[in-house]
Amino acid sequence: MKRDKILIIDFGSQYTMLIARRIRELNVYSVILSPFEENLIESVNADDVKGIILSGGPSSVYDESAPKIPIEIFNSGKPILGICYGLQLIAHLLGGKVSKSKKREYGYALFKVIRNSILFDGVERKFQVWMSHGDYVEKLPEDFVSTGKTESTPYASIENKKLKIYGTQFHPEVYHTKNGKKIIKNFIFKIAGAKRNWKITSFIDEKIREIRGVVKDKPCFLALSGGVDSSVLAFLLRKSIPENFYPIFVDTGLLKEKEKERVKRIFKDFKNLKIVEAKDDFLNALKGVKDPEEKRKIIGKVFFEVFEREAKSISKEKGEKIGFLAQGTLYPDLIESKSYKGPSSKIKTHHNVGGVPEKHPFILIEPFKELFKDEVRKIGKKLKVPDEIIKRHPFPGPGMAVRIIGEINEEKLEIIKKADLIVEEEIKKAKLYNKLWQVFPVLLPVKSVGVMGDTRTYENVIAIRAVKSVDGMTADWAKLPYFLLDKIARRIIGEIKGINRVVYDITSKPPSTIEWE
């Protein structure tokens, strides 16, 4: 089916998929392309492309190695919106000047509209925006005008109405920019003239057809963790290829308390479900390891070895060659682990991204790799996945290993699992679980002096982390009630041997990530 399409050219921004996601929320189809695509001009000139968005990115436009696009794109007649690096690239390629800022503008800024622009139709004259840049436009190209400014940036938004080229130095796609969705909406409908002809059910139908067409009669294995992403994918795969779908749950010993029993109960009707006990494999491999990135890589490596062994065994029984590996990888996993389309910066290795070796016998299937958690939840609802799964908080692939700072052992695992149980119980009793994106304890590698029963103690510290978010790309720390924090702290110290202090994490993302490791 041919749909109106918005093309996003990705220069490596952490927020590129947020742009695509905002467009999807408006029921318009979008495609992300790299600036290095061989047939970029052909893609831009396609009849169904109604507009082009140039993303942000970590580069400086004046660097020799900076990603650029052919200047012909600006003469295509297609409306263009440049965001952050995208705005600077417009200025740089069309004869303006971009320079290094004396003061980097990062975080919140107050934006003021200084000239009427269709981009800001229906938007107030002053509002909060989210900035993230170290360069600024010093001189505009010919026939461009400034339409908005902040205290530090005179050209915070620009346009050339005749060429239908627009730019914002701020990020309208992030949750923190007020009116951001309205600005994108104005570009898509009022400037680009796109039609609303895409919806989430279209995605489900397309993926079912795609999976059936690719897998055919070969075995397809799923690394089932019991979390939202892999569980929703399990339901999608059962609907797509019920006869040759094999979900494998690996008990790493690093999961939540009674997780194995929960998975058995929820997926009892999945006829090919396989449960694998592998706790010793993981704990032995993690002995003496403290570095978080090394922990993630080891867990990924061991997980893949165990999973591959089981998949080969099932394939041999069926008389088949080892086939496909399905993963519930999401866009935030990809963008933090490696460049997705454009030249982005790596933040950390994710379990289901960094654990798969370059050479392996599987063909990878990742139907959700361009989606965010809440979009997967919507798909889950359409597929009638139980609320117990859909409303569950995200849980990291490496499990409790990244919630224990430093070396992993049985004693620390027992502490963090008990603390996790207490935190979740109290948050649910307070009816706050569904209002939070994530809440969890972290076992710190420090000890503090305390007094319990008139006796001096020297024991461990637990940090509590609770955040609110829409998509996990950005997050604010949650202002939990003091009485609730007090209750959680008292229970943890009173019920768990080895803990005598509880602290609360009050940092947002950015600058921090949600998980500590």
C-alpha positions as CSV (number, residue, x, y, z in Angstrom):
1,M,0.0,0.0,0.0
2,K,1.3,3.4,-1.0
3,R,1.2,6.0,1.8
4,D,2.2,9.6,2.2
5,K,5.7,9.5,3.7
6,I,8.0,11.8,5.7
7,L,11.7,11.0,5.1
8,I,14.1,11.5,8.1
9,I,17.8,11.8,7.3
10,D,19.7,10.6,10.4
11,F,22.9,12.4,11.3
12,G,23.4,10.3,14.4
13,S,21.1,12.0,17.0
14,Q,20.1,10.1,20.1
15,Y,16.6,11.4,19.3
16,T,16.1,10.5,15.7
17,M,13.6,7.7,16.4
18,L,11.7,10.2,18.6
19,I,11.1,12.2,15.4
20,A,9.8,9.1,13.7
21,R,7.7,8.3,16.7
22,R,6.1,11.8,16.8
23,I,5.2,11.4,13.2
24,R,3.7,7.9,13.8
25,E,1.6,9.4,16.6
26,L,0.1,11.7,14.0
27,N,-0.8,8.6,11.9
28,V,1.7,9.4,9.2
29,Y,4.3,6.9,7.8
30,S,8.0,7.8,8.2
31,V,11.3,6.3,7.0
32,I,14.8,6.9,8.4
33,L,17.7,7.0,6.0
34,S,21.4,7.5,6.5
35,P,23.0,10.5,4.7
36,F,25.4,7.9,3.2
37,E,22.6,6.1,1.3
38,E,23.6,5.3,-2.2
39,N,20.2,6.3,-3.7
40,L,19.4,9.2,-1.4
41,I,18.4,11.6,-4.2
42,E,16.1,9.0,-5.7
43,S,14.5,8.4,-2.3
44,V,14.0,12.1,-1.7
45,N,12.4,12.5,-5.1
46,A,9.9,9.7,-4.7
47,D,6.2,10.7,-5.3
48,D,5.1,9.5,-1.9
49,V,7.7,11.6,0.0
50,K,5.9,14.7,1.2
51,G,8.6,16.2,3.4
52,I,12.1,15.8,4.7
53,I,13.4,16.1,8.3
54,L,17.2,16.5,8.9
55,S,18.0,15.2,12.4
56,G,20.4,16.4,15.0
57,G,23.8,14.7,15.5
58,P,27.0,14.8,17.5
59,S,29.2,16.2,14.7
60,S,30.2,19.8,13.8
61,V,29.3,20.8,10.3
62,Y,32.7,22.4,9.7
63,D,34.6,19.2,10.5
64,E,36.1,17.4,7.4
65,S,34.5,14.1,8.4
66,A,31.1,15.6,9.3
67,P,28.1,13.8,7.5
68,K,26.5,15.9,4.8
69,I,23.9,15.6,2.1
70,P,23.9,16.5,-1.6
71,I,23.0,20.2,-2.1
72,E,20.5,19.1,-4.8
73,I,18.1,18.0,-2.0
74,F,17.5,21.6,-1.2
75,N,16.3,22.2,-4.7
76,S,14.0,19.2,-4.7
77,G,10.9,21.3,-4.0
78,K,10.1,19.1,-1.0
79,P,9.6,20.9,2.3
80,I,12.6,20.5,4.7
81,L,12.8,20.8,8.5
82,G,16.3,20.9,10.0
83,I,16.6,20.1,13.7
84,C,19.8,21.2,15.7
85,Y,22.6,19.8,13.5
86,G,20.1,19.7,10.7
87,L,19.5,23.5,11.0
88,Q,23.3,24.1,11.1
89,L,23.8,21.9,8.0
90,I,21.2,24.0,6.1
91,A,23.0,27.2,7.0
92,H,26.5,25.7,6.3
93,L,25.6,24.2,2.9
94,L,23.6,27.2,1.7
95,G,26.2,29.9,2.3
96,G,25.7,30.8,6.0
97,K,28.3,30.5,8.7
98,V,28.4,28.1,11.7
99,S,30.8,28.6,14.6
100,K,31.8,27.1,17.9
101,S,29.7,28.5,20.8
102,K,31.6,30.2,23.6
103,K,28.9,28.8,25.9
104,R,27.4,25.4,25.1
105,E,23.6,25.5,25.4
106,Y,22.3,22.3,27.0
107,G,19.0,21.5,28.6
108,Y,16.1,23.9,29.1
109,A,15.9,27.3,27.4
110,L,13.2,29.9,27.0
111,F,12.4,30.3,23.3
112,K,10.7,33.4,21.9
113,V,8.9,33.6,18.5
114,I,10.1,36.9,16.9
115,R,8.4,36.6,13.4
116,N,5.2,35.0,12.3
117,S,5.8,31.6,10.8
118,I,3.5,28.7,9.8
119,L,5.8,26.5,11.9
120,F,4.5,28.2,15.0
121,D,0.8,28.5,14.1
122,G,-1.3,28.0,17.2
123,V,1.8,28.2,19.5
124,E,2.3,30.8,22.2
125,R,5.1,33.5,21.7
126,K,7.3,32.2,24.5
127,F,7.8,28.7,25.7
128,Q,10.3,26.2,27.1
129,V,12.5,24.2,24.7
130,W,15.2,21.6,25.0
131,M,18.6,22.5,23.6
132,S,21.7,20.3,23.1
133,H,24.4,22.0,21.0
134,G,28.0,23.3,21.1
135,D,27.9,25.2,17.8
136,Y,25.6,28.0,16.6
137,V,24.6,29.7,13.4
138,E,26.6,33.0,13.2
139,K,25.4,34.1,9.8
140,L,22.2,33.1,7.9
141,P,22.3,32.1,4.2
142,E,20.8,34.5,1.7
143,D,17.0,34.9,1.8
144,F,16.7,33.2,5.2
145,V,15.2,34.9,8.2
146,S,15.2,34.3,11.9
147,T,11.8,33.4,13.3
148,G,12.8,32.7,16.9
149,K,15.6,33.2,19.5
150,T,16.7,32.3,23.0
151,E,19.0,34.3,25.3
152,S,22.1,32.6,23.9
153,T,21.0,31.8,20.4
154,P,19.9,34.6,18.0
155,Y,18.9,32.1,15.3
156,A,17.1,29.5,17.3
157,S,14.6,29.0,14.4
158,I,15.0,30.0,10.8
159,E,13.1,29.7,7.5
160,N,13.2,30.4,3.8
161,K,9.5,30.4,3.0
162,K,10.0,30.4,-0.8
163,L,12.2,27.2,-0.7
164,K,10.0,25.7,2.1
165,I,13.1,25.2,4.2
166,Y,12.7,25.5,8.0
167,G,15.0,24.9,11.0
168,T,15.0,24.8,14.8
169,Q,18.1,24.8,16.9
170,F,16.0,23.2,19.7
171,H,14.6,19.6,19.6
172,P,10.8,19.7,19.1
173,E,10.7,15.9,19.2
174,V,11.6,15.6,22.9
175,Y,9.1,15.5,25.7
176,H,10.8,18.5,27.4
177,T,10.0,20.9,24.5
178,K,6.6,22.5,25.1
179,N,4.6,22.7,21.9
180,G,7.1,20.4,20.2
181,K,4.4,18.1,18.9
182,K,2.4,21.0,17.6
183,I,5.5,22.3,15.7
184,I,6.0,18.9,14.1
185,K,2.3,18.7,13.3
186,N,2.5,22.1,11.6
187,F,5.4,21.0,9.5
188,I,3.8,17.7,8.5
189,F,0.3,18.9,7.7
190,K,0.4,22.6,7.0
191,I,3.8,22.7,5.3
192,A,4.3,19.2,3.8
193,G,0.6,18.5,3.3
194,A,0.9,14.8,4.3
195,K,-2.3,12.7,4.9
196,R,-3.0,10.6,8.0
197,N,-2.9,7.1,6.5
198,W,-0.8,5.0,8.9
199,K,-1.8,3.3,12.2
200,I,-0.4,0.7,14.6
201,T,-2.6,-2.1,13.2
202,S,-0.9,-1.5,9.9
203,F,2.4,-2.2,11.6
204,I,1.1,-5.5,13.1
205,D,-0.3,-6.7,9.7
206,E,2.9,-5.8,7.9
207,K,5.1,-7.6,10.4
208,I,3.0,-10.7,10.4
209,R,3.3,-10.8,6.5
210,E,7.0,-10.0,6.7
211,I,7.7,-12.7,9.3
212,R,5.8,-15.4,7.5
213,G,7.4,-14.5,4.2
214,V,10.9,-14.6,5.7
215,V,10.7,-17.6,8.1
216,K,8.4,-19.8,6.0
217,D,8.8,-23.4,7.4
218,K,12.2,-22.9,9.2
219,P,12.4,-22.9,13.0
220,C,12.3,-19.5,14.7
221,F,13.7,-19.1,18.2
222,L,12.9,-16.3,20.6
223,A,15.0,-15.3,23.6
224,L,12.0,-15.0,26.0
225,S,12.9,-12.9,29.1
226,G,9.4,-12.4,30.5
227,G,9.6,-8.7,30.1
228,V,7.4,-6.5,27.9
229,D,9.3,-6.6,24.7
230,S,10.1,-10.3,24.3
231,S,6.7,-11.3,25.7
232,V,4.8,-9.1,23.2
233,L,7.0,-10.5,20.5
234,A,6.2,-14.0,21.6
235,F,2.5,-13.3,21.1
236,L,3.2,-11.8,17.6
237,L,5.3,-14.8,16.6
238,R,2.7,-17.3,17.8
239,K,0.1,-15.4,15.6
240,S,2.6,-15.3,12.7
241,I,4.2,-18.8,12.7
242,P,2.5,-20.9,15.4
243,E,4.0,-24.3,14.3
244,N,7.6,-23.4,14.0
245,F,8.0,-20.9,16.8
246,Y,10.2,-21.9,19.8
247,P,10.4,-19.5,22.8
248,I,13.4,-20.3,25.1
249,F,13.5,-18.9,28.6
250,V,17.0,-18.9,30.1
251,D,17.1,-18.7,33.9
252,T,20.4,-16.7,34.4
253,G,20.0,-16.5,38.2
254,L,20.1,-12.7,37.7
255,L,16.4,-12.2,37.3
256,K,13.6,-11.1,39.7
257,E,12.5,-13.3,42.5
258,K,10.3,-16.2,41.2
259,E,10.6,-15.0,37.6
260,K,10.8,-18.5,36.2
261,E,7.6,-19.6,37.9
262,R,5.9,-16.5,36.5
263,V,7.0,-17.2,33.0
264,K,5.8,-20.8,33.2
265,R,2.4,-19.6,34.4
266,I,1.9,-16.9,31.8
267,F,3.2,-18.9,28.8
268,K,1.8,-22.3,29.8
269,D,-0.3,-22.4,26.5
270,F,2.8,-22.0,24.3
271,K,3.4,-25.5,23.2
272,N,7.1,-25.2,22.3
273,L,8.2,-23.3,25.5
274,K,11.6,-24.4,26.8
275,I,13.0,-23.5,30.2
276,V,16.8,-23.6,30.7
277,E,18.5,-23.6,34.0
278,A,21.8,-21.7,33.6
279,K,22.6,-19.9,36.8
280,D,25.9,-21.5,37.4
281,D,27.1,-20.7,33.9
282,F,26.5,-17.0,34.5
283,L,27.8,-16.7,38.0
284,N,31.0,-18.6,37.2
285,A,31.7,-16.3,34.2
286,L,31.1,-13.2,36.3
287,K,33.5,-14.1,39.1
288,G,35.8,-11.2,39.9
289,V,34.3,-8.9,37.2
290,K,33.5,-5.3,38.3
291,D,33.4,-3.2,35.2
292,P,29.8,-2.7,34.0
293,E,30.6,-2.8,30.3
294,E,32.5,-6.1,30.8
295,K,29.7,-7.5,32.8
296,R,27.2,-6.7,30.0
297,K,29.4,-8.3,27.4
298,I,30.0,-11.4,29.4
299,I,26.3,-11.9,30.2
300,G,25.5,-11.4,26.5
301,K,28.2,-13.9,25.4
302,V,27.1,-16.6,27.9
303,F,23.5,-16.0,27.2
304,F,24.1,-16.5,23.5
305,E,26.2,-19.6,24.1
306,V,23.4,-21.2,26.2
307,F,20.7,-20.1,23.8
308,E,22.5,-21.4,20.7
309,R,23.2,-24.7,22.4
310,E,19.5,-25.2,23.1
311,A,18.4,-24.0,19.7
312,K,20.8,-26.5,18.0
313,S,19.4,-29.3,20.1
314,I,15.8,-28.4,19.2
315,S,16.8,-28.1,15.5
316,K,18.5,-31.5,15.5
317,E,15.4,-33.1,17.1
318,K,13.3,-31.6,14.3
319,G,15.7,-32.6,11.6
320,E,16.2,-29.0,10.6
321,K,19.1,-26.7,10.2
322,I,19.3,-23.9,12.9
323,G,17.0,-21.1,11.6
324,F,16.0,-17.7,12.9
325,L,16.6,-15.8,16.1
326,A,13.9,-13.3,17.1
327,Q,14.7,-10.6,19.6
328,G,12.6,-7.9,21.3
329,T,15.2,-5.2,20.6
330,L,13.8,-1.7,20.8
331,Y,15.2,1.6,19.3
332,P,16.6,2.9,22.6
333,D,18.6,-0.4,22.9
334,L,20.1,0.2,19.4
335,I,20.8,3.9,19.7
336,E,22.6,3.5,23.1
337,S,24.6,0.5,21.9
338,K,25.6,1.4,18.3
339,S,24.9,3.7,15.4
340,Y,21.5,2.8,13.9
341,K,21.3,4.7,10.7
342,G,23.6,7.8,11.1
343,P,26.9,8.2,13.0
344,S,25.7,8.3,16.6
345,S,27.8,7.8,19.8
346,K,27.8,4.6,21.8
347,I,26.6,4.9,25.4
348,K,26.6,1.3,26.6
349,T,26.1,-2.2,25.3
350,H,22.6,-3.6,25.7
351,H,22.2,-7.3,26.4
352,N,20.2,-8.2,23.3
353,V,22.4,-6.0,21.0
354,G,25.9,-6.5,22.3
355,G,25.6,-10.2,23.2
356,V,25.1,-11.5,19.6
357,P,28.6,-12.2,18.1
358,E,29.4,-11.1,14.6
359,K,29.5,-14.6,13.3
360,H,26.6,-16.9,14.3
361,P,24.3,-19.4,12.6
362,F,21.0,-17.5,13.0
363,I,19.2,-15.0,10.8
364,L,18.1,-12.2,13.1
365,I,14.5,-11.0,13.2
366,E,13.9,-7.8,15.2
367,P,10.4,-6.5,14.4
368,F,10.4,-3.8,17.1
369,K,13.8,-2.3,16.4
370,E,12.3,1.0,15.3
371,L,9.8,1.2,18.2
372,F,9.7,2.5,21.7
373,K,8.4,0.7,24.8
374,D,5.0,2.4,25.0
375,E,4.4,1.6,21.3
376,V,5.2,-2.1,22.0
377,R,2.7,-1.9,24.8
378,K,0.0,-0.7,22.3
379,I,0.9,-3.6,20.0
380,G,0.5,-5.9,23.0
381,K,-3.0,-4.6,23.7
382,K,-4.0,-5.2,20.1
383,L,-2.6,-8.8,20.4
384,K,-4.5,-9.3,23.7
385,V,-1.4,-9.8,25.8
386,P,-2.3,-9.8,29.5
387,D,-2.0,-6.5,31.4
388,E,0.4,-8.2,33.8
389,I,2.9,-8.1,31.0
390,I,1.9,-4.9,29.2
391,K,2.0,-2.8,32.3
392,R,5.3,-4.2,33.7
393,H,8.2,-1.9,34.2
394,P,11.3,-2.3,31.9
395,F,13.9,-4.7,33.3
396,P,17.4,-4.7,31.9
397,G,18.6,-7.7,29.9
398,P,21.6,-8.3,32.2
399,G,19.2,-8.3,35.1
400,M,20.4,-7.7,38.7
401,A,24.0,-7.8,37.5
402,V,23.7,-4.1,36.5
403,R,21.8,-3.3,39.8
404,I,24.7,-4.6,41.8
405,I,27.6,-2.1,41.4
406,G,30.8,-4.1,41.3
407,E,31.4,-7.8,41.5
408,I,28.4,-10.3,41.6
409,N,28.0,-13.1,44.1
410,E,25.2,-15.1,45.7
411,E,25.0,-13.0,48.8
412,K,24.6,-9.7,46.9
413,L,22.0,-11.3,44.6
414,E,20.0,-12.4,47.6
415,I,20.1,-8.8,49.0
416,I,19.1,-7.1,45.8
417,K,16.3,-9.5,45.0
418,K,14.8,-9.1,48.5
419,A,15.1,-5.3,48.2
420,D,13.5,-5.3,44.7
421,L,10.6,-7.3,46.1
422,I,10.1,-4.8,48.9
423,V,10.3,-1.8,46.6
424,E,7.8,-3.2,44.2
425,E,5.4,-4.3,46.9
426,E,5.3,-0.9,48.5
427,I,5.0,1.0,45.2
428,K,2.1,-1.1,44.2
429,K,0.4,-0.7,47.7
430,A,0.7,3.0,47.2
431,K,-0.9,2.7,43.8
432,L,2.0,4.4,42.1
433,Y,3.4,1.5,40.0
434,N,1.5,2.4,36.8
435,K,2.4,6.0,37.2
436,L,6.1,5.3,37.1
437,W,8.3,4.3,34.2
438,Q,10.7,2.3,36.5
439,V,11.4,2.0,40.2
440,F,14.2,-0.3,41.6
441,P,16.9,-0.6,44.2
442,V,20.7,-0.6,43.4
443,L,23.2,-2.2,45.7
444,L,26.2,0.1,46.1
445,P,29.9,-1.0,46.5
446,V,30.3,1.1,49.7
447,K,29.7,0.5,53.4
448,S,28.6,3.0,56.0
449,V,28.7,3.1,59.8
450,G,25.4,2.6,61.5
451,V,23.9,1.6,64.9
452,M,21.4,-1.1,65.3
453,G,20.2,-2.4,68.7
454,D,22.9,-0.2,70.4
455,T,25.6,-2.0,68.4
456,R,27.8,-0.4,65.8
457,T,27.3,-1.7,62.3
458,Y,29.4,-1.4,59.1
459,E,27.2,-2.5,56.3
460,N,26.0,-1.9,52.7
461,V,24.0,0.9,51.1
462,I,21.0,0.6,48.9
463,A,20.0,3.4,46.5
464,I,16.4,3.7,45.3
465,R,15.8,4.9,41.7
466,A,12.4,5.9,40.5
467,V,11.7,7.8,37.3
468,K,8.9,9.1,35.1
469,S,9.2,8.9,31.3
470,V,7.2,8.6,28.1
471,D,9.6,6.5,26.1
472,G,12.8,5.9,28.1
473,M,14.9,8.3,25.9
474,T,14.6,11.0,28.6
475,A,13.4,10.7,32.2
476,D,12.7,12.8,35.2
477,W,13.3,11.5,38.8
478,A,10.0,10.8,40.5
479,K,9.1,12.9,43.6
480,L,7.9,9.9,45.7
481,P,6.1,10.8,49.0
482,Y,8.4,11.0,52.0
483,F,6.2,8.6,54.0
484,L,6.6,6.0,51.2
485,L,10.4,6.4,51.0
486,D,10.5,6.1,54.8
487,K,8.4,2.9,54.7
488,I,10.6,1.4,52.0
489,A,13.8,2.3,53.8
490,R,12.6,0.9,57.1
491,R,11.5,-2.4,55.5
492,I,14.8,-2.9,53.6
493,I,16.9,-2.2,56.7
494,G,14.7,-4.2,59.0
495,E,14.2,-7.2,56.8
496,I,17.5,-7.6,54.9
497,K,20.6,-8.5,56.7
498,G,23.7,-6.5,55.5
499,I,22.0,-3.2,54.8
500,N,22.0,-0.2,57.2
501,R,21.4,2.8,55.0
502,V,19.0,3.7,52.1
503,V,19.5,6.7,49.8
504,Y,17.3,8.2,47.0
505,D,18.6,9.0,43.5
506,I,17.4,12.5,42.4
507,T,19.1,12.7,38.9
508,S,17.3,12.8,35.6
509,K,18.1,11.4,32.2
510,P,20.2,13.1,30.8
511,P,22.7,13.6,32.4
512,S,22.3,10.2,34.0
513,T,21.1,7.0,32.4
514,I,18.1,5.3,34.0
515,E,20.1,2.2,35.1
516,W,23.2,2.9,37.1
517,E,25.3,0.6,34.9
